[in-house]
Amino acid sequence: MNAPRLPDPPVAAGRCEGAAPVALCRAALDALMPMHLVVAPTGHIRACGPTLARLRADCPLPGARLLEAFEFLRPAAPLSLSDLLAAAGRRLSLRFRAAPRTAFKGLIVPLAAGQGALMNLSFGIGAVAAVADHRLTAADFAPTDLTVELLYLVEAKSAAMEEWRRLSRKLEGARSAAEEQALTDALTGLRNRRALEEALGRLIASGQRFGLMHLDLDRFKAVNDSLGHAAGDAVLGAVARALRAEVREEDIAARVGGDEFVLLFPGVTDTARLERLARRIIARIEEPVPFGAQLCRVSASVGVTVSSAYRRPEPERMLRDADEALYAAKRAGRGQARVHRPAPEG
C-alpha cells in the first residue's frame, strides 16, 4: 500500500506492506529524528532535522544536492538517488564533503511513489568526536537515542579518569616526598648516609671519576658541652649552609654522623683544586655562628681522596682512606686539609 504524499510543510509518510500509512508533522519528525534528511526525487535536499541544520549552519543543507553535500563510502560512489534507494534498508556510510568531514551511519527509505526518500543519520562510534567538534548537547539528540547514554558514560568515564589522574599525581607526589625524606638529613637538609652510599655506588658503577672529601668539625663538642645541643644544632645548620654555598648542583653533600660530613665531586680529580676548595670550606665554617648572646666558634679538618688514584675504586676503601687523611689533618693541628695518596697498586 502506498503512503500519502509528503506535503509542504513536510509531513513524513512511511510505507509498510499490510499496514495503514503513518503521517508525521514536521515537528514530530524533528523530535523523533533530529538528524533526518528529506530528499526530493531530483536528489536535492528538501529539508533536514535541527541537529543536521546546526552542523551546517554556515552552509545550509536544504537546496543542496545530496551527493554534492555528502560523500558516500557505502554504497561506493552512487550516481543518483535511485542508486541509493537500491540500498534501501541497508546501512549506509557517508561523510560531509566539506570540513569538518564528520562521518555518519545512515538508513534510507523511499517515500510514496515519486516523492523521493527519507534518510536518517547517526554518528555511530564517532559520536564523542562529533559532539566535541560541533559542541552538541543531549538536546541535539532524540531522547531515545543511545548516543545520549553513551555521552553520559563517556562523561562519567572522563570524570573518573580525571579523578584517578589527580589521585595518581597526589600519590606520586607523596611517594616522591617520602623518598626524598628518606634520603635527607632532617636537621641540616643535606643528604644522609643512605643517599651518600647510593650516590657513591652509582658513580663507581658508571665509571665516572670523582673526588671524595671527608669533613669533621673541630671543637664542636665544646660548643655542645658549654652552650647545649640547641647551640650545636645552630652550628650544624650554619655548616650545611656553608657547604651548599661551595658545592655545585651536581655535587653531593651529606651528613653521615653527628658532626661528620662527606662530599662527592663528580668529574673532579684534581687534588690541588680539591685542596683549595677544602680551604674555602674551612674558612666559611670558621666564621662565628651567633647563638643568642653568644658566638659559637668551630673549625673543620678535611681528608681528600680521588677515584683516579685506584685501579678499581671501592666505596669502603675510599671512605677509609679519606678518613685516614682527615685524621692526618687533625694530627697536623686541625683546621687543615690533607690528601690521601695511596701506594701504587701492583
Buried (B, 14 or more C-beta within 10 A) or exposed (E): EEBBEBEEEBBBBBBEEEEEEEBBEBEEBBBBBBBBBBBBBEBBBBBBBBBBBBBBEEEEBBEBBBBEBBBBEEBEEBEEBEBBBEBEEEEBBBBBEBEEEBBBBBBBBBBBEEBBBBBBBBBBEBBBEBBEBBEBEEEBBBEEBEBBEBBEEBEEEEEEEEEEEEEEEEEEEEEEEEEEEEBBBEBBEBBBBBBBBEBBEEBBEEEEBBBBBBBBBBBBEEBBEEBEEEBBBBBBBBBBBBBEEBBEEEBBBBBBEEBBBBBBBBEBBBBEEBBEBBBEBBBBBBEEBEBEEBEBBBBBBBBBBBBEBBEEBEBEEBBBBBBBBBBBBBEEEBBBBBBBEBEEEE
